[in-house]
Amino acid sequence: MELIVPLNVQGDRPLYEQIYQYIKDEIRRGNIRPEKQLPSSRELAKSLKVSRSTTQLAYEQLVSEGYLEAVPRKGYFAASLDGIFPPVARSAATVRSDQKIKLSAGTEQENARRQLFRDEFEVDFSPRGIDLEGFPYATWRKISRSVLKEEDRELFLKGEPQGDLILREAIRDYLHAARGVNCDASQIIIGAGNEYLLMLLSQLIGRDAVIAMENPTYRQAYRVLSGVGHKVMPVGIDKNGFCVKELNGQDVQAAYVMPSHQFPTGIVMPVRRRQELLSWAGEEPGRYLIEDDYDSEFRYKGKPIPALQGMDQNGRVIYMGTFSKAIAPAIRVGYMVLPESLLSMYLEKGRFYSSTVSRVDQRILANFISGGYFERHLNRMREIYKGKHDVLLGELKPLEKRFEITGEFAGLHVLLKDKKKETEQSLLEKAAKNRVRVYELSGFYMEEAQAKETSTIVLGYAGLTEEKIRKGVELLREAFD
């Protein structure tokens, strides 16, 4: 079919947003019937005389919201909305943010979207990427074979709800040595990702608990907590991180923080601010700090920052971590360290939940850690990421006159703040015209209404080769010249 989209090239709204809104309205009104095929992004771009990246962004937003379905090797089709209450339209910034932090479902539709991204963008500076070339395939294969050769029939039984003791002990030893976490294996709960663990934690602290979160933040955690019924209070961030003073006079029972490397700003919380947080938690019974230590392994200047949990003397810190960044997202293993007060509550209210991680996978991971392979893998990945980090900073030097570069000493992404204060949307569109995908900082705020115009873009580099990093920055220099 042919689409005649009325575009206002002189208007304030970006062209792709106008295309998105027009198609969405047509589908809602029934003018585009369910299962009707739309023109390809290339055909639509040609007919409207716009760039393909413009039509592609519009289609991606519509697919994300469920108005279109992407069928591999066939194209885009209008989805059926029969019996569905029309959702509130979201802004392009919100949808793009959702796409950035959405975990891959591995479906044909998702794979098709990825292929389209590969076709459309020459370089994607995704802050969610990791280097899979560095994954220890041979070692993982050897351990997997060894575990299955043991013929341990118990591995195929249900197992402990908290996770197998052998893995919990291996994680305890690693956390104490590498992160300064003080705990017993009995305090650790293994789960298939932080989403499951957060839902389990919600049962322990109560759905009526108000939770404060840094804003901007890791939006997946926000969506999980708000989705299960918690009222989430946004808290601002200054140069030292979470603004504890904003909690004064507020009825808040828990604070979700990332003190060792705040996502996405990259701020490392100093000791004084950590003490303020611990003091706040200790003022009232039943207050807790949820410490998300998601990528603390990767630091390129100075010594690793110890976990907040190691400073806790009153059992107020709930420590959470994952192997998604350190090993691979597909491992789907996260862990939560409960303070003693919540552990007793878990034994009473949560032990009836079965472990969500395969016991075979648990044994493989336990052997990987206890056999010293994990430590060697981390050391190797630190070197690899340090090399990419240095290449990126070196290539960005010509842009330092215009952009302030921050967050560069840890983690797997950096931030570029435009001194000219050009809008993030404009920066994204200029990059897209040069076939480079970058991400806006404002897209990481909990809600669109809370987002501030920061004129800051986020560049992730972990999933790129050094050659791709050089090429991507070269294209960005051309785009922002």
N, C-alpha and C positions, 0 to 999 in steps of 0.2 A: 504494500500500500504506500501511497505518497502522503507525506505530512506537510501541510502548509502552516508553519509556525510564525505568527506575527512577532517579529523581533524589533525592539527599540534599541538601536545601537548607541543612541545618545543618553539612554536612561542610566539610573544609578545601579540597577540590578545587573549582575553578570549575565552574559548571554546564556551560559549553560543552565543557570537558575531559571531563566525565562522559559527555556525549552522544557526543563523538568516540570515546572508548574503547569505549562500548557498541556503536556501529555497526561499528567496526573488528573487534571480537571476533566479532560476528555474521557479518561477511563472511568472516573467517578460518575460522570453524566451518562455513561453508556454509549457515547459516540464512538468509542473504540471498544468493540465487543471482546469478551473473554476469548482467549486462544487466538486472537487476531495477530498475525505477524506484522511487526513494524520493520521499517527499512533498517538496514545495517547502519552502524555509526558512521561508516565511510560514505554511504549513499546519502544519509541525512545531512552530513557535513557539506557534501558537494551541492545538494539542492538548496541549502540555506546559505551557502557561501561563507561558512565558518570553518575553523580548524576542527580536525577530527577529535582532538583532545576535549574540545568544548562539548560535542555531542556525546562523547564517551563518558564524561563526568556526569552528564544529565542521566544517561542510561544507568550508570552505576548507582546513582542515588535512588532511582526508581526500582531497581532490582533489590537494593538494600531494604527499602520500605515495603516490598512485596507487591508493587503495582505491575512490575514486569518479571518475567521468568526468562533466564538465559539458558537456552538448550544448546549443548555442544554441537558444533558443525551445522547448526540450523539457523540460529539467530535469536532474536528477542520476540517474546509473545506476551500479550496482555494477560494478566492473571485474573482469575475469577474472584470477585468480591462479594458474591451472593451470600447474604446472611451475615456479613461482617460489618460491624459498625465502622465507618470510615475513620481512620486514625487521624490525629491532629498533624497537620503538615509541619515538618521540621525544616530547619534551615539547612543550607548546604554544609555549613561548618559543622553542625551537629552530626549530620549523616556521615561526613568524611571522617569525623572523630570516631563514630561508631565502627566504621569499617577498619580503622587503624587498630583498634584494640579488640576487635572481634576474633575469637579463636577460630582457627580453620576447622570446618566441619568435615572436610575431606569428601564432600559430595561432588557429583558431576558439575553442578551449577557453580560451586566454588572453584573447581579446577578450571572451568571455562573462563571465569572472571580473572583468574590468575594469568591465563594465557593471553587474555585481552590486554592485561597490564603489561605483560612482556612485549606484546606487539606495539603497544602505544607509547610506553616510556622506555627510553634507552637505559636510564639509570633511576632506580627507586631507592631513595634514602630512608627506607623504613626503619623506625626505631624499634621494631619488633623482631628484626632479623637476627639470626645467629650464623656462625660459620660452620656449615655441615661438612665441609671438606676436612675439617679437623677432628671429626667424630672418630673415635677409636674402633672402627668397624671390626678389625681383626680380633682385637681383645674382647670386644663384646660378644662376638661369635664364639670365641674359644670358651668364655665363661658360660655362655648359654648352653653349649654342647655339654660342658662338664656338669652343669646343674641337672640337665635332663638325663645324663648317663648315670646319675646317682641312683635312679629308680626309687627315690624316696616317695613312697605312696602318700605320706602325710602332706606333701606339697599340694596334693589335689583335693585335700579336705578343706573345710571352711576357714580354719585358722582364727587367730586372735582378732577381735574387733578393732583394737588399736593398731594392728599391724604386727608382723612377726617380730619376736624379741631380737633375733639376730640382726635385723635391719635397724631396729630402734637403738640397739647398742652401738652399731656402727655410726649412725647419725649422731648419737650423743658424743662419742669420742671425737668425731670430726668437728662438731659445733664447739666443744670445749677448747680444742686445740687451735682452731682457726678463727673462731668468733668470740671466744671468751664467755660462752653461754654456760651457765651453771644449772645442771638439771640431772635427773635420774631417767633412765630409759622408761620407767613407768609413767613419766609425765609427757611422753611423746605420743602423738597420734599421727598415723600415716593416712593420707587420703589422696584420691586421684585429682590433684590440683587444688589450688587455694579456694576455688568456688565452693567445692564440697565442704572444705574445712570451715569456711566462713558461715555456711548454712548450719553446720553442726554447732559452731560457737554461738550462733544466734539462739539456739535452743537452751544453751547454758546460761547466758546472761539475760535472757528474756526478750521477747519481741517488743516489749514496751520501752526498752532501753534506748535512750537518745545517744547517737554516736556522732562525735565530731570528726571531720576529715579535712585534711589539707586541701586547698583549692587554688590552683589546679591539682589534679591527682590521677591515680590509676583508676580509670573510670569503670573498669570491670568490677573492682571491689565495691565501688559506689552502687553500681547497678544491682549487684547481688544483695547487698545490705538493705538498700531501699526496696528492692523487689520482694524481700521476705517480710517487709512490714516495719522496718526501723525508720524512725525519723532521723535523717542525717543532716547535721548542721555544718555548713561550710565555714572553714576558718582560713583566714588569710595567711600569707607567707611573707616574711621579710628576709633580710640577708642571712639570718640565722635559722630560718626554717619556720616551723609551726609557731604561730603567735599565741602563746599560752594565755596571755592577758585577756584574749577574747572569750575565754571560758568563764571569767569572773561573773558571778551572778546567774550563770546559765545552768539549767537542769540537765546536765550531761553525765552519763554514766561511763562512757568509754571514749577514747580518742584513738583514731587510726593514724599512725605516723610511719614515716620512712626516714629515720634519723641518719642512717649511714650513707644514703644517697637518694635524696628525694626525687621521685619521678613525677613530672618530667623536668623539673628545674635543675636537678643535679646538685642542689644545696646539701652540704654536710653539716649536720647540727652540732654546734660546739657543746662542750661539757656543761657550761653554765645553763644553756637552754634545756639540756637533758635533765639537769637537776630540777629545774623549774617544773618540767613535766612530771617527774617522779614525785615532787612535793605536792603538786595538784592532785595526783592520783591518791596520795596518802592522806589527804585531808578528810575524806569521807569514806566510810565502809562501802564496799561494792563498786568502787571505781577501778577501771582498768585501762591500760595502754596496750593497744594492739600494734606490735612492731612488725612491719613487713620488711624483711631483709632480702629483697628479691635479687639483687645483683652485686652484693657486697664483695664478691670474689675478685672483681676487676677494678683495681686501683693502680694508677700509673705514677703517682707522686707521693712520697712518704710511705709510712706504714699503714696497713689496713686499719680501719676505724672499728674498734670493738663494738659489740652489740650493746644496745641499751639494757637488755635483759641482764647482762653481767653486772650492771651498776645497781640493780634492783635488790633492796634489802628487805622489802615488805611483801613480796609476792604479788605485785600489781601488774607485771608485764606478761602479756601473752605473745610469745615469739612465733613468727611464721616464716617459712622459707620454702623454696622449691628448687628442683634440679632443671627447670626449663631453660634457664640461661646457661648454667654451668655445663650441662650435658646436651639435652635436646628437649624441645617441647613435647615430643611424642612419648617421652618417658612417662609423663602424666603422674609424677610422684611429688607430692608436697608433704610438708610436715608442720605440726603445730605443737609447741611446748606450753603446756598449761601450768600455771602456778598451783600450789597445793590446794588452795581454796576452791578453785574451779575443777581440779582433778577429782575431788570427792563428789562434786556435783555431776561430773561426767560419769563416774561409776554408778551413780544413782539414776541419771536420766538419759545417758547416751550410749551405754554399752550394748544396747540391743541393736544398734546399727552395725551391720557387717562391714568389714573392711572393703573399700572400693578399689583396691589395687590387687591384681593377680599375685598369688603367692609365689609363682614362678618368677615373675618380674621382680618381686621383692627380694628373692634369694639372689638373683643375678646382680641386682644393684648392691646388695649387702656384700657380696664377694668382690664386686668392683671397688667398693670403698675400702673394705678391710684388707684387701690384697695390695693396697698402695697404688692401684691403677688410677683412681680418681684424683689423687694428689698430683700424680705425674701428668694426667690429662689437663688439670687446671694450670699447672705451670706452663705447659705447652701452649694452651689457649691464651694465657696472659701475654706470652711473647707474640703470638699471632695478632691478638687484638692491639697490643702496644704498637706493633709495626703499622697496622692500619690507622691507628689513632695518630701516629706521628706523620704518616703520609697525608692524612686529611688536614691536620693543622698546618703542615708545610704548604699544601696547595691553597689553603684559605688565606695565607698571608697577604696576597694582593687585595683581598676584600676587607682587611682590617681597618682601612681608612673609613669605610662606610659602615661596617658591622662590628659590634662588640661581641666577642666570642666568649661564651661561658660554659660551665659544666664540663670542662675539658680534661679534668684530672682523674675521672672515674667513670665507670659505666660504659655504655656502648653507643652513646649519642652525644652530640654537642648542640648548643643553641646559638643562633645568630640573631642578635637584636639590631634592627636597622636604626642607625642614628638619624636618618632623614625622616623616620617615622612614617614610612610608606605603609599602607594597609597590608595586612597579611594576605588578604584575598588577592591583591594586586601582585604581591610577590609570588604567590602560588601560581597565578595565571602566567606570569612572565616565565617562570621555570617550566611550566607545562608546555608552553610554546616551543621551548628548546628541548622537549622530550625528557624532562627531568621531573621526578615527583618528590616534593618536599612536603612538610607537615607544619600546620600552624599551631603555635602554643595555645591559643585561645580554644582550640578544639579539645583540650584536655580538661576544661572546666566541667563541673558536674552537670550544669544546666546552661543552656544558651544565654538565658537572662543574666547569669552570673559572670559570663565571660567578659574580659576586659580586652580592649584593643592594645595588644602588647607590641605589635610590629616585630614579632619574633617568630623565626622558623626553626624547626627541629630537624637535624640531620642525623640519622642513624647510619652506622657504617659496618656493623658486624657481618651482615650477609653479603657484603660486596667484596670483590677482589681489589687489590691495590690498584690495578689497572682501571677498573670501573670507577673507583674513587677519584682517580686523576681525571678521567673523562667527565665524570659528573660535575666536578668542581669547575672544570674548564667550561662546560656548558653553562653553569651558573654564572660564571664571571661574564660570559657573553650576554646572558639574559639580564644581568643587573648593571651592565655597563651604561 
